Amino acid sequence: AVIPFCALPSTDRPAPTPPLDYTGAAARTITASQFGAIPNDGKDDAPALRKAAEYCRNNPGTTFVLEPGVYDFFDPTAERIEREAISGAYGRGDLDVQYRLFKPKGPYVKALDFTGSKNLTIEGSGATLKMHGWYEVITLTQVKNTEIKGLSITYNRPPATQGTVVASGPEYFDVRLDPSCTYLDSIVTGRMHMYSAKGQNLYYGWFGNKFLVDKNTVRIMSNVNPPAGDIMVLRHGGHYRAAIFIKESKDVNIKGVKILCHPGMGIVGHLSENILIDGLQVVPEPGKYSSTNTDATHFTSCSGTLTIKNCSFRGNGDDCTNIHNYYYYIYPQGEKTAEIRIENADLHAQSLDYPQRGDTMVVMNRENMQEAGKWVVAKVDTSWADWKVVVTFTKPLNFDDPNKYYMTNISRTPRVSITDNTANAHLARGFLIKTPNAYIARNTMTNCMRTAIKLGGEISWREAGPVHDVIIEDNYIYNCCTDDRNDASCVLTSTEATQTPEPPNRNIIIRNNIFFTQNPIAIKLQDARDVKIENNLVNKPDYVQQINCKNVTIK
């Protein structure tokens, strides 16, 4: 079962009871110190901060101020999860920790839960939450008109182990561990990659067994032969709960927040409307090379507007952002009724995904992604206990074999704006857009391990869907897709469909960009039509590859 909040023993300092009879707008400003949380004293601030969060839940219109400084957050269950994950108690395979923890009823601890808050402002400029143990740090479920400003999140024990190559040979290399990397008692765990001190980029290779030579040194069996001074990073696990989780909420602003490290994704938004991410920094601590274990941000089945601007991404263990709905499997229950399921996919929010009454669902052929019809939702029945979603539609489900089709919710596709961001030295792709109506402009992306901008659904992940009406302009992309020199470095469109007689990605403009690629191609268009590529400055003459495309103009 999901682990509930854990009550901690009282500390040796008094925690004053805050007055709860404030009236008037000015009286709704509360401070962390009012509740007994004193920054920079090294003591446990969890009980006091949780009392403040409870006050925010019960008092709409609150401004919660965390005075500048470091707040230490302890929880015995979270500390146990951290130690077991890193020490090998959950297994030593690359993703054993994810398989153990990342499931709807997997154990986790919510640190600060603001569920149900209305008109809430969290003012954290100059304040840092230092987490002891693994958490979902901030929970924003069913909140409205909520803003977080200036807060930083970090961990006492980084969720990734780091070390410096001190000796290297044809069969193995040795790494001296960073002093902060505790809990590697006998088993060395984690997904491994390297950071090049010379190239300032991440890279992979074949890595075999890992074991301790002494308490400060790890030996890795490998033929990579990295130079002395390169950095090894071991990410303990893959997906886990988000640092900031936004669910079933509306009008949420995240401004000037820093996520310096976290054992899962940075921000996850799910079934939410109108999200602004402004000035977010998902970047490592100075001297570190890992920030989040997986995606910096990830948004599923959202609506309204989704804006990501003025942000910095570096060292994240997967994409900078991924925005999508899902390809649902269809199990008819009656003439107008079907159960819809997400299968063979990561549930990034670890929560049910369901449509609402009035949403429009599109049925698509699995092999060629062609639309077979639209159905409007009349009724939705959900069961959290059975993890089940049953939908009744306004008309009969009159297509033939349901095993030939997916269903996706085109009402849960936000209008996206991604502008003035930087991304550097991280794993996987930069911006994954699987939703129509996207504007991507004035971003700087360097040394990303895979393609900088990816458009279109990915059937392999069951993440929908095809895109249309996308503008990519005035971006600077340098030396991306370093992990696969045969793929597109800058822009890629695809569907992953086995057959695509009519390209489903459409109305795409790529203009006024600067692309520097060491790969043969900068742009790969697959399953796309009505594409304009204009006035781009590219260091390769034949920089566009087309596969199953129609009406593409290049100027």
Summary of the structure (lengths in Angstrom):
residues: 555
radius of gyration: 24.0
end to end distance: 57.9
largest distance: 71.7
contacts: 2014
relative contact order: 0.08
helix: 8%
strand: 43%
